[in-house]
Amino acid sequence: MSPARRPRRARPGPPARRPRPAPLAAERGDVPGWVLVTLMTAGLVVALWAVAGPALTRVFLDAIAKVTGAI
């Protein structure tokens, strides 16, 4: 009678390699894009605030007055 054979275990291989990050020079190409988006967003906020500022202030003050019971 032969002894029961144990299944062979797989040998651990080298650790999995992580992909290398892209060089920083490759990431610099999109800087003008996000700068443009940021400036355009700031411009829209300023334009909307100039046009609708008094109305937004009035709506805010009315809402606060209703919550605090001043009305």
Biopython code that builds the backbone (N, CA, C, O; Angstrom):
import numpy as np
from Bio.PDB.StructureBuilder import StructureBuilder

atoms = [
    (1, "MET", "N", (0.848, -1.172, 0.000)),
    (1, "MET", "CA", (0.000, 0.000, 0.000)),
    (1, "MET", "C", (0.894, 1.234, 0.000)),
    (1, "MET", "O", (1.778, 1.373, 0.845)),
    (2, "SER", "N", (0.655, 2.122, -0.949)),
    (2, "SER", "CA", (1.504, 3.302, -1.038)),
    (2, "SER", "C", (0.881, 4.444, -0.251)),
    (2, "SER", "O", (-0.342, 4.559, -0.173)),
    (3, "PRO", "N", (1.724, 5.283, 0.329)),
    (3, "PRO", "CA", (1.158, 6.420, 1.085)),
    (3, "PRO", "C", (0.468, 7.392, 0.134)),
    (3, "PRO", "O", (0.840, 7.514, -1.033)),
    (4, "ALA", "N", (-0.536, 8.076, 0.654)),
    (4, "ALA", "CA", (-1.293, 9.044, -0.162)),
    (4, "ALA", "C", (-0.379, 10.195, -0.556)),
    (4, "ALA", "O", (0.374, 10.722, 0.263)),
    (5, "ARG", "N", (-0.459, 10.563, -1.798)),
    (5, "ARG", "CA", (0.380, 11.661, -2.284)),
    (5, "ARG", "C", (-0.334, 12.984, -2.053)),
    (5, "ARG", "O", (-1.520, 13.139, -2.343)),
    (6, "ARG", "N", (0.418, 13.916, -1.530)),
    (6, "ARG", "CA", (-0.143, 15.255, -1.342)),
    (6, "ARG", "C", (-0.002, 16.028, -2.638)),
    (6, "ARG", "O", (0.974, 15.859, -3.368)),
    (7, "PRO", "N", (-0.980, 16.878, -2.923)),
    (7, "PRO", "CA", (-0.856, 17.684, -4.143)),
    (7, "PRO", "C", (0.313, 18.657, -4.000)),
    (7, "PRO", "O", (0.592, 19.165, -2.914)),
    (8, "ARG", "N", (0.976, 18.899, -5.104)),
    (8, "ARG", "CA", (2.104, 19.821, -5.085)),
    (8, "ARG", "C", (1.605, 21.254, -4.969)),
    (8, "ARG", "O", (0.605, 21.633, -5.577)),
    (9, "ARG", "N", (2.309, 22.021, -4.193)),
    (9, "ARG", "CA", (1.975, 23.441, -4.069)),
    (9, "ARG", "C", (2.732, 24.211, -5.135)),
    (9, "ARG", "O", (3.867, 23.887, -5.484)),
    (10, "ALA", "N", (2.079, 25.224, -5.634)),
    (10, "ALA", "CA", (2.750, 26.076, -6.614)),
    (10, "ALA", "C", (3.820, 26.895, -5.906)),
    (10, "ALA", "O", (3.610, 27.410, -4.808)),
    (11, "ARG", "N", (4.941, 27.000, -6.544)),
    (11, "ARG", "CA", (6.006, 27.801, -5.956)),
    (11, "ARG", "C", (5.686, 29.277, -6.131)),
    (11, "ARG", "O", (5.213, 29.710, -7.181)),
    (12, "PRO", "N", (5.951, 30.029, -5.087)),
    (12, "PRO", "CA", (5.702, 31.469, -5.248)),
    (12, "PRO", "C", (6.703, 32.060, -6.230)),
    (12, "PRO", "O", (7.903, 31.798, -6.153)),
    (13, "GLY", "N", (6.193, 32.849, -7.140)),
    (13, "GLY", "CA", (7.054, 33.483, -8.128)),
    (13, "GLY", "C", (7.484, 34.854, -7.647)),
    (13, "GLY", "O", (7.239, 35.225, -6.499)),
    (14, "PRO", "N", (8.108, 35.584, -8.505)),
    (14, "PRO", "CA", (8.502, 36.945, -8.127)),
    (14, "PRO", "C", (7.257, 37.799, -7.918)),
    (14, "PRO", "O", (6.219, 37.533, -8.523)),
    (15, "PRO", "N", (7.346, 38.810, -7.078)),
    (15, "PRO", "CA", (6.167, 39.654, -6.841)),
    (15, "PRO", "C", (5.730, 40.341, -8.133)),
    (15, "PRO", "O", (6.542, 40.636, -9.010)),
    (16, "ALA", "N", (4.440, 40.581, -8.221)),
    (16, "ALA", "CA", (3.901, 41.242, -9.413)),
    (16, "ALA", "C", (4.486, 42.642, -9.523)),
    (16, "ALA", "O", (4.598, 43.366, -8.534)),
    (17, "ARG", "N", (4.851, 43.003, -10.728)),
    (17, "ARG", "CA", (5.435, 44.332, -10.942)),
    (17, "ARG", "C", (4.332, 45.338, -11.208)),
    (17, "ARG", "O", (3.381, 45.075, -11.944)),
    (18, "ARG", "N", (4.486, 46.478, -10.600)),
    (18, "ARG", "CA", (3.546, 47.570, -10.852)),
    (18, "ARG", "C", (3.997, 48.328, -12.085)),
    (18, "ARG", "O", (5.195, 48.474, -12.327)),
    (19, "PRO", "N", (3.046, 48.807, -12.863)),
    (19, "PRO", "CA", (3.464, 49.606, -14.017)),
    (19, "PRO", "C", (4.128, 50.898, -13.549)),
    (19, "PRO", "O", (3.720, 51.496, -12.553)),
    (20, "ARG", "N", (5.129, 51.305, -14.264)),
    (20, "ARG", "CA", (5.827, 52.536, -13.898)),
    (20, "ARG", "C", (4.955, 53.737, -14.209)),
    (20, "ARG", "O", (4.276, 53.763, -15.235)),
    (21, "PRO", "N", (4.966, 54.728, -13.336)),
    (21, "PRO", "CA", (4.197, 55.938, -13.649)),
    (21, "PRO", "C", (4.792, 56.649, -14.855)),
    (21, "PRO", "O", (5.987, 56.552, -15.134)),
    (22, "ALA", "N", (3.940, 57.353, -15.548)),
    (22, "ALA", "CA", (4.400, 58.089, -16.726)),
    (22, "ALA", "C", (5.368, 59.179, -16.291)),
    (22, "ALA", "O", (5.232, 59.722, -15.195)),
    (23, "PRO", "N", (6.321, 59.500, -17.114)),
    (23, "PRO", "CA", (7.233, 60.593, -16.766)),
    (23, "PRO", "C", (6.461, 61.898, -16.581)),
    (23, "PRO", "O", (5.419, 62.112, -17.201)),
    (24, "LEU", "N", (6.983, 62.750, -15.733)),
    (24, "LEU", "CA", (6.293, 64.007, -15.452)),
    (24, "LEU", "C", (6.148, 64.872, -16.691)),
    (24, "LEU", "O", (5.197, 65.647, -16.799)),
    (25, "ALA", "N", (7.060, 64.751, -17.607)),
    (25, "ALA", "CA", (6.983, 65.569, -18.817)),
    (25, "ALA", "C", (5.726, 65.252, -19.614)),
    (25, "ALA", "O", (5.188, 66.131, -20.287)),
    (26, "ALA", "N", (5.250, 64.013, -19.550)),
    (26, "ALA", "CA", (4.046, 63.636, -20.292)),
    (26, "ALA", "C", (2.794, 64.261, -19.677)),
    (26, "ALA", "O", (1.800, 64.449, -20.379)),
    (27, "GLU", "N", (2.818, 64.581, -18.402)),
    (27, "GLU", "CA", (1.652, 65.132, -17.715)),
    (27, "GLU", "C", (1.539, 66.640, -17.868)),
    (27, "GLU", "O", (0.498, 67.207, -17.536)),
    (28, "ARG", "N", (2.558, 67.296, -18.353)),
    (28, "ARG", "CA", (2.555, 68.754, -18.409)),
    (28, "ARG", "C", (1.748, 69.296, -19.568)),
    (28, "ARG", "O", (1.447, 70.490, -19.590)),
    (29, "GLY", "N", (1.388, 68.473, -20.522)),
    (29, "GLY", "CA", (0.717, 68.962, -21.715)),
    (29, "GLY", "C", (-0.692, 69.451, -21.473)),
    (29, "GLY", "O", (-1.215, 70.214, -22.286)),
    (30, "ASP", "N", (-1.331, 69.043, -20.385)),
    (30, "ASP", "CA", (-2.723, 69.399, -20.155)),
    (30, "ASP", "C", (-2.875, 70.621, -19.258)),
    (30, "ASP", "O", (-4.003, 71.011, -18.955)),
    (31, "VAL", "N", (-1.795, 71.228, -18.832)),
    (31, "VAL", "CA", (-1.886, 72.391, -17.946)),
    (31, "VAL", "C", (-2.708, 73.515, -18.567)),
    (31, "VAL", "O", (-3.576, 74.051, -17.878)),
    (32, "PRO", "N", (-2.496, 73.904, -19.804)),
    (32, "PRO", "CA", (-3.321, 74.978, -20.361)),
    (32, "PRO", "C", (-4.808, 74.640, -20.365)),
    (32, "PRO", "O", (-5.642, 75.539, -20.255)),
    (33, "GLY", "N", (-5.154, 73.361, -20.490)),
    (33, "GLY", "CA", (-6.560, 72.966, -20.486)),
    (33, "GLY", "C", (-7.240, 73.261, -19.165)),
    (33, "GLY", "O", (-8.295, 73.895, -19.140)),
    (34, "TRP", "N", (-6.652, 72.808, -18.061)),
    (34, "TRP", "CA", (-7.326, 73.039, -16.786)),
    (34, "TRP", "C", (-7.231, 74.495, -16.354)),
    (34, "TRP", "O", (-8.108, 74.979, -15.639)),
    (35, "VAL", "N", (-6.193, 75.198, -16.769)),
    (35, "VAL", "CA", (-6.117, 76.633, -16.468)),
    (35, "VAL", "C", (-7.242, 77.362, -17.191)),
    (35, "VAL", "O", (-7.888, 78.238, -16.618)),
    (36, "LEU", "N", (-7.474, 77.001, -18.446)),
    (36, "LEU", "CA", (-8.552, 77.628, -19.209)),
    (36, "LEU", "C", (-9.908, 77.337, -18.582)),
    (36, "LEU", "O", (-10.743, 78.234, -18.473)),
    (37, "VAL", "N", (-10.136, 76.103, -18.172)),
    (37, "VAL", "CA", (-11.412, 75.752, -17.534)),
    (37, "VAL", "C", (-11.594, 76.536, -16.241)),
    (37, "VAL", "O", (-12.692, 77.019, -15.964)),
    (38, "THR", "N", (-10.536, 76.671, -15.447)),
    (38, "THR", "CA", (-10.623, 77.411, -14.188)),
    (38, "THR", "C", (-10.928, 78.883, -14.434)),
    (38, "THR", "O", (-11.781, 79.462, -13.761)),
    (39, "LEU", "N", (-10.243, 79.483, -15.384)),
    (39, "LEU", "CA", (-10.482, 80.902, -15.678)),
    (39, "LEU", "C", (-11.881, 81.135, -16.240)),
    (39, "LEU", "O", (-12.528, 82.126, -15.903)),
    (40, "MET", "N", (-12.349, 80.230, -17.093)),
    (40, "MET", "CA", (-13.697, 80.393, -17.646)),
    (40, "MET", "C", (-14.755, 80.237, -16.555)),
    (40, "MET", "O", (-15.752, 80.959, -16.555)),
    (41, "THR", "N", (-14.549, 79.310, -15.636)),
    (41, "THR", "CA", (-15.492, 79.135, -14.532)),
    (41, "THR", "C", (-15.520, 80.376, -13.652)),
    (41, "THR", "O", (-16.592, 80.839, -13.262)),
    (42, "ALA", "N", (-14.353, 80.914, -13.340)),
    (42, "ALA", "CA", (-14.299, 82.135, -12.535)),
    (42, "ALA", "C", (-14.981, 83.286, -13.259)),
    (42, "ALA", "O", (-15.682, 84.080, -12.633)),
    (43, "GLY", "N", (-14.786, 83.385, -14.567)),
    (43, "GLY", "CA", (-15.453, 84.436, -15.343)),
    (43, "GLY", "C", (-16.960, 84.297, -15.321)),
    (43, "GLY", "O", (-17.672, 85.294, -15.199)),
    (44, "LEU", "N", (-17.458, 83.071, -15.437)),
    (44, "LEU", "CA", (-18.910, 82.855, -15.372)),
    (44, "LEU", "C", (-19.474, 83.225, -14.005)),
    (44, "LEU", "O", (-20.552, 83.812, -13.913)),
    (45, "VAL", "N", (-18.751, 82.885, -12.953)),
    (45, "VAL", "CA", (-19.219, 83.222, -11.600)),
    (45, "VAL", "C", (-19.281, 84.733, -11.429)),
    (45, "VAL", "O", (-20.257, 85.251, -10.886)),
    (46, "VAL", "N", (-18.266, 85.440, -11.879)),
    (46, "VAL", "CA", (-18.249, 86.901, -11.755)),
    (46, "VAL", "C", (-19.380, 87.516, -12.566)),
    (46, "VAL", "O", (-20.055, 88.431, -12.095)),
    (47, "ALA", "N", (-19.594, 87.019, -13.784)),
    (47, "ALA", "CA", (-20.662, 87.565, -14.628)),
    (47, "ALA", "C", (-22.038, 87.313, -14.019)),
    (47, "ALA", "O", (-22.878, 88.212, -13.993)),
    (48, "LEU", "N", (-22.271, 86.103, -13.533)),
    (48, "LEU", "CA", (-23.568, 85.805, -12.908)),
    (48, "LEU", "C", (-23.763, 86.614, -11.634)),
    (48, "LEU", "O", (-24.865, 87.088, -11.359)),
    (49, "TRP", "N", (-22.699, 86.773, -10.860)),
    (49, "TRP", "CA", (-22.811, 87.546, -9.616)),
    (49, "TRP", "C", (-23.141, 89.005, -9.925)),
    (49, "TRP", "O", (-23.916, 89.629, -9.201)),
    (50, "ALA", "N", (-22.560, 89.553, -10.991)),
    (50, "ALA", "CA", (-22.829, 90.948, -11.355)),
    (50, "ALA", "C", (-24.274, 91.124, -11.798)),
    (50, "ALA", "O", (-24.904, 92.134, -11.482)),
    (51, "VAL", "N", (-24.801, 90.146, -12.527)),
    (51, "VAL", "CA", (-26.169, 90.257, -13.045)),
    (51, "VAL", "C", (-27.200, 89.922, -11.974)),
    (51, "VAL", "O", (-28.188, 90.640, -11.818)),
    (52, "ALA", "N", (-26.977, 88.838, -11.239)),
    (52, "ALA", "CA", (-28.002, 88.339, -10.325)),
    (52, "ALA", "C", (-27.662, 88.558, -8.859)),
    (52, "ALA", "O", (-28.360, 88.031, -7.993)),
    (53, "GLY", "N", (-26.627, 89.308, -8.551)),
    (53, "GLY", "CA", (-26.211, 89.505, -7.162)),
    (53, "GLY", "C", (-27.291, 90.067, -6.259)),
    (53, "GLY", "O", (-27.564, 89.482, -5.211)),
    (54, "PRO", "N", (-27.925, 91.191, -6.627)),
    (54, "PRO", "CA", (-28.961, 91.740, -5.752)),
    (54, "PRO", "C", (-30.151, 90.796, -5.563)),
    (54, "PRO", "O", (-30.695, 90.699, -4.463)),
    (55, "ALA", "N", (-30.556, 90.105, -6.623)),
    (55, "ALA", "CA", (-31.681, 89.173, -6.501)),
    (55, "ALA", "C", (-31.312, 87.995, -5.601)),
    (55, "ALA", "O", (-32.124, 87.564, -4.782)),
    (56, "LEU", "N", (-30.101, 87.476, -5.747)),
    (56, "LEU", "CA", (-29.674, 86.368, -4.894)),
    (56, "LEU", "C", (-29.570, 86.801, -3.436)),
    (56, "LEU", "O", (-29.920, 86.042, -2.533)),
    (57, "THR", "N", (-29.091, 88.011, -3.207)),
    (57, "THR", "CA", (-29.012, 88.524, -1.841)),
    (57, "THR", "C", (-30.399, 88.641, -1.228)),
    (57, "THR", "O", (-30.600, 88.277, -0.069)),
    (58, "ARG", "N", (-31.355, 89.147, -1.998)),
    (58, "ARG", "CA", (-32.731, 89.290, -1.514)),
    (58, "ARG", "C", (-33.339, 87.922, -1.186)),
    (58, "ARG", "O", (-33.982, 87.761, -0.149)),
    (59, "VAL", "N", (-33.137, 86.941, -2.067)),
    (59, "VAL", "CA", (-33.669, 85.592, -1.825)),
    (59, "VAL", "C", (-33.044, 85.001, -0.567)),
    (59, "VAL", "O", (-33.745, 84.398, 0.247)),
    (60, "PHE", "N", (-31.742, 85.167, -0.400)),
    (60, "PHE", "CA", (-31.065, 84.636, 0.778)),
    (60, "PHE", "C", (-31.584, 85.278, 2.059)),
    (60, "PHE", "O", (-31.871, 84.584, 3.034)),
    (61, "LEU", "N", (-31.705, 86.604, 2.056)),
    (61, "LEU", "CA", (-32.172, 87.296, 3.259)),
    (61, "LEU", "C", (-33.615, 86.937, 3.586)),
    (61, "LEU", "O", (-33.961, 86.802, 4.760)),
    (62, "ASP", "N", (-34.464, 86.779, 2.571)),
    (62, "ASP", "CA", (-35.851, 86.355, 2.813)),
    (62, "ASP", "C", (-35.897, 84.955, 3.421)),
    (62, "ASP", "O", (-36.677, 84.704, 4.340)),
    (63, "ALA", "N", (-35.072, 84.049, 2.920)),
    (63, "ALA", "CA", (-35.055, 82.687, 3.447)),
    (63, "ALA", "C", (-34.583, 82.671, 4.895)),
    (63, "ALA", "O", (-35.150, 81.959, 5.723)),
    (64, "ILE", "N", (-33.554, 83.446, 5.206)),
    (64, "ILE", "CA", (-33.062, 83.504, 6.586)),
    (64, "ILE", "C", (-34.121, 84.103, 7.499)),
    (64, "ILE", "O", (-34.305, 83.646, 8.627)),
    (65, "ALA", "N", (-34.811, 85.116, 7.017)),
    (65, "ALA", "CA", (-35.850, 85.746, 7.831)),
    (65, "ALA", "C", (-36.982, 84.760, 8.124)),
    (65, "ALA", "O", (-37.518, 84.747, 9.232)),
    (66, "LYS", "N", (-37.349, 83.937, 7.141)),
    (66, "LYS", "CA", (-38.414, 82.951, 7.369)),
    (66, "LYS", "C", (-37.983, 81.883, 8.362)),
    (66, "LYS", "O", (-38.789, 81.435, 9.177)),
    (67, "VAL", "N", (-36.733, 81.476, 8.304)),
    (67, "VAL", "CA", (-36.251, 80.433, 9.206)),
    (67, "VAL", "C", (-36.153, 80.959, 10.632)),
    (67, "VAL", "O", (-36.502, 80.255, 11.579)),
    (68, "THR", "N", (-35.683, 82.185, 10.787)),
    (68, "THR", "CA", (-35.514, 82.734, 12.134)),
    (68, "THR", "C", (-36.812, 83.278, 12.706)),
    (68, "THR", "O", (-36.874, 83.601, 13.892)),
    (69, "GLY", "N", (-37.850, 83.386, 11.886)),
    (69, "GLY", "CA", (-39.135, 83.864, 12.370)),
    (69, "GLY", "C", (-39.246, 85.368, 12.400)),
    (69, "GLY", "O", (-40.098, 85.904, 13.109)),
    (70, "ALA", "N", (-38.418, 86.061, 11.661)),
    (70, "ALA", "CA", (-38.459, 87.520, 11.644)),
    (70, "ALA", "C", (-39.644, 88.031, 10.838)),
    (70, "ALA", "O", (-40.029, 89.192, 10.977)),
    (71, "ILE", "N", (-40.232, 87.176, 9.992)),
    (71, "ILE", "CA", (-41.378, 87.634, 9.185)),
    (71, "ILE", "C", (-42.660, 87.203, 9.848)),
    (71, "ILE", "O", (-43.744, 87.484, 9.337)),
]
sb = StructureBuilder()
sb.init_structure("model")
sb.init_model(0)
sb.init_chain("A")
sb.init_seg("    ")
for serial, (resi, resn, name, xyz) in enumerate(atoms, 1):
    if name == "N":
        sb.init_residue(resn, " ", resi, " ")
    sb.init_atom(name, np.array(xyz, "f"), 0.0, 1.0, " ", f" {name:<3s}", serial, name[0])
structure = sb.get_structure()
